[in-house]
Amino acid sequence: MTHRKLWLNLIRVALSLLALVILLNLVGGADEVLREMQDARWPLLGLACVLFVAGIVIRAYRWRALLRGLDLHPPFRHLLELYFVGSFFNTFLPSGFGGDAVRILELAQGEQEAAAVGTVLVDRMTGLLSSMALGLLVLPFAVGLPGWLAWLYAGVSGGGLLAGFLLLEGRLLRRLTARLPGALSLAGQGKLAQIYAAVTGAGWGAIGGALALSTLFNGVNIVIHWLCARAVGIDVGLAFYFVATPLLSLTLLLPISVGGLGARDGVAQVLFHAVGVSQSAALAMSLSVYLVTAASSAGGGLVYLVKTGGQFLRA
C-alpha cells in the first residue's frame, strides 16, 4: 500500500469516527443510543443476519448469470467465496468499492480482465436500478412520506434509471464518444472500450436475469432494514423502506467512510426524522444494520485467511 493510499484510508476512518461523534452528540450522547440497542429484540437481528447471508447467495447467482452471458463459466462456489470476501472488505475497509476490487482482481487472474471489470460493474448497476424501480413503484403507497422526500427520491431514481438504461444500451454513448482519444472512447479497441464491451456484451437476456435476481435481493434487503428498525422499536410501514433503503444503500458507494459508518447514519437520521422517528432511534437502527452486516460478513474474513496462500489477490 502506498503512503498516499494509507493516508486516504486513515482520513476515511477519521471521517467516520468524527461523523459518529457528531451524531451521538446530537442525540444526547452514546448512553441514549446504547439504551435503545440494549432493549433491542435480538431474535429479529438474528433473522436479519440469516437474510443477509441469503442475499449474498442471491448476488453470487446474479454475477454468474452475467458471466454466462459472456460465455464464461467459473465455478459457482468460487463466485460465492469471492462475494463473501468482498462483503468482508466492504464492511471493514474504508471504501464501498473494496469488495468489488477483490472480485475483479481474483476473477481477472483466471478470466479476461475486461470481462471481470464489466460484469462487476453491471452486477452493481442492476442492483441499484432494481432498487430504484421498486421504490418508484411503491412510492404512491408510502403513506406519511413528506413531499420533499418523495420528490427527491423520484428525481434521483428517475435520473438513475435513465442513466442506467443508456449505459446498458450502449449505442448512443459509443456514438457520442467515438471521436474522443482512444483512451477515453467507448468505441474502438482501447481498454475502456473493452470494458464497456463487457458491460453491454452480456446481452439483454442475461441482464434481464440479473435484474430479476436483483429484485429478489432488494426485497430481502428491504426486509433486513425493516427488521433492524423493528428490533429497536421503530414502527413505520413497510412501504417507507422501499424508498429509504435505496437511499441508505447509495451512501455505501461514497468512499469517505468505513462500511458506511457516519454517512449512512446521518442519512438515516434525516430520513427517519421525516416520518416522526427520534434521532436516537434512527441512529440505533442504522448501527444495528451495520452490526448485522459485520456479523454476517465476518465469515468472509475467515475465507480470505484460508485462501490467502496463493488463492486470493496473488497479483
N, C-alpha and C positions, 0 to 999 in steps of 0.2 A: 504494500500500500504506500503510495507517495505521500509526502508531507502535506501536500495540498488536500488530498482526499481525507487524510486523517483530521486536518483542521476543519474541513467541511462537516465531517461526521460529528466532531466534538461540538461544533456550532449548533447542529441539529439537535443533539442531546440537550444542550443548554437551553435551546428554544422550547423544547418540550417541557423541561423542568420549570422554566420561567412561566410558561403559559399555565401549567398546572398550579403553581403557587398563586398566580393572579386569580385564577378561577376559584381556588379554595378560599382565598381572602374575600372574594365577592359573595360567597355563600356562608360566610361566618366562621371559616376555619375547617380544618380536617376533621375535627370532632363531629361536626354536623353530618358530614358525608359518611364517616365511619358508623355513626348510629344508623343511618339509612341502610348501609350494607350489612351491618350485624343482624338486622332484622329481616334480611333477605330470605326468600324462600329458596333454599339451596337445591331442592329437587328440580325446580324449574330451570335453574342454571345448569344442572347436570344433564337435563334433557336437551338444553341448548348446545351443550358440548357434543352430544351424540349427533345432533343435526348438523353441527359444523363439520364433523368428520364425514358425514354423508355428503355434504356439499363439496368437499374435496374430491370424493369419488366421482361425483357428477361432473365436476370440471375436468377431471382427467379423461373421462369419456368424451367430453366436448373437444378437448385437444386432439384426441385420437381421430375423431370424425374429420377435423380439418386436415390432419396429416394424411389421412386416407384419400382425401380429395386431391392431394398432390402425389398420390401413389407411393406414399411412404408408410411402412408398417412396423414401427418399433413395438416391442412387447408392451402390453398394457401395464404390466407390473412395473416396468421401468418408468413409464409416464406417471404412474401413481406415486412412486417413490420420489420422483422429481417434484411433483406437486406438493407433497408433504414437506420436503426440504425447502421448497420455495416459500411455503406458508410460514415456516420457521424463520427464514430470513426476513420476510416482510414484517413479521411481528416484532422481532428483536433487534433489527438493524435500522439505522436512521434513513430509510427510504422505502417507499411503497413499491419501488421497482426492483429491489434487491432480489426477490424471488424470481422475477421474470429473467433477470440476468443469469441466474443459476440455471434455469431451464434452457435458456438459449446456449450457454456455454457447453453444457453437457450434451445436448442433442446435436449441436453443431459438430461435435467430435466424431459422431458416427453417421451423420446425415449432412446434406448440403446446408451451408451456413445461412444462405438466403431463406431457405425453407424454414429453418429453425426460428429466425427472427420474424419472418412474415406470419407464421402460424401463431406464434406467441402474441403478436400484436392483434391479430384477428380474434384470437381467443379472448383477450382482454376486451376488445371492442364489442364483440357480440354480447358479452355480459353487461356492459354499460348500456348498449342500445336496448336490450331486452328490459332492463330495469326501468329505463326512461319511458318506454312504451307502456309497460304495466302501470306505472304511476299516472300517465295521461289517461288511461282507460278508467282508472278508479277515481281520478281527480273530481269528477262531478258528484261523487257519492261521499267525499270526505267531509262529513258534516262538522261544522265548527272551525274549519280551516280559515284563517284570516285571508282577506282578499289579496293582500300584498304577497303572501306566501304562495297562494295559488297561481298568481300571475308570474311570479319569479320562477316557479317550477315549470310552468307551461313554456316560458321563454327559453330556459336552459335546456329543457328536454326537446322542445321543437327544434332548436338550433342544433343540438347534438344529434338528433335523428337525421336531419338533413345532411349534416357534415359526414355522418357515418355512411349514409347511402352513397354520397358522392365518392367517398374513399373506396368503398367496396365495388362500385360500378366501374370506375377506372377510366373510362374513355375520355370523359371531359377533362380530368386532371392531367392525363397524358397529353392531350392536345394543348392545354394551357402551358405545360412545362416543356414542350418539345423543343423550343428554341433556346432553352437555358443551357449553360455549360453542362457537359456530360455528368459531372459530379453532383449536379443539382436536379437534373432532369429525371422525370419518372418514366420517360420513354428511352429506348436505346438499350445499351449493354452496360451502363455504369452500375456500380454497386448498389446505389439507391434504387435504380430501376429494377435490378434483380430482386431486391427485397420486395418492392411493390408488386412485381410479377407474382411472387409467392402470396402476397396479400390478396390479390384478385384471382389467382390461378386455381384455388381450391374448387371454384365453381359454386353456383347458387344452391345446388343440391346439398353440398357439404355445409355451406353457410346456413342454409335453412335448418339442417340437423343441429348445427351448433346453436342457433337461436332457440330452437325447441328445448335443448338441454339447458340453455341459459335461463329460459323462462322457469323451468323446474328448479334450477339452483336459486334464482332470485326469490321464488316463492319460499324456499327453505330459509333463505337469508332474512326475509321479512319476518318469518315466524320466530327466528332466533332473536331478533331485536324486540319483537313483541314479548317473548318470554322473559328476556332480561328486564324489560320495563315492568312487567307484571311481578317479577321477583322482588323488586324494590317498592312495590305498592303503587305503581303508576297505572291508572285505569283510563286509557284512551282507546277509542275504537280502532279496530284493525286497519281500516281504510287509511288512517293517518300514516301508518308505517309504509304504505305503498309510495307515499310522497317523501317521507323523512329518510327512509333507508337509502335510496339512491343518492340523496344529497350528502348523507353521512359517509357513504362509500367513496364519493368523489374526493373527500378530504384525504383519503389514504393515498391518493396519487400525488399529493403535494410533497416534494422531497425536503420538507422542513421539520420533520418530526420523527420520532421513533414509534412505529406501529400506529400512527395517527394520534398518539397521546398529545393532549393540548389542543391540537387543531380540531379533531373530531369532537372533543369535549366542549369546546367553545361553540361550535355549530349546534351541538345537541342542546345546549342551554337556550340558544336563540329559538330553535325550532319548537322545543317543548314548552318554553315560556309562552309562545304564541298560542298554545292551546290550554293555558292555565296551570301548567305543572311548575312546581317550585324549582328554583335553580339547584338546590342541593339534591333533590330527587333526580333531576335531569343529569347532573354530574355523576351520581351514583349509578344511574342506568348506563351511561357511556363507559364508565370504568368497569362495570360488570361485563359489557360486551368485550372489552379488552381482556379481562380475566378469562372469559370463555375462549377467546381466540388464542391466548397464550397457553392455556391448559391443553387445548386441542391440538395446537401446533408443536408442542414440546417434543412429541414423538419424532417430528421431522429432524430435530437436532440429533436424536439418537441414530436415525438413519444416516445422517450426514457423517457422524463419527464412525459408524461401522463401515461406510463406503468410502471414506476419505483415502484409504490406502490404494489409490490409483483409479478409483471408480468415478469420483466427482471432482470437477474443477482441476483436471490434470494440467490444463493449459496454464 
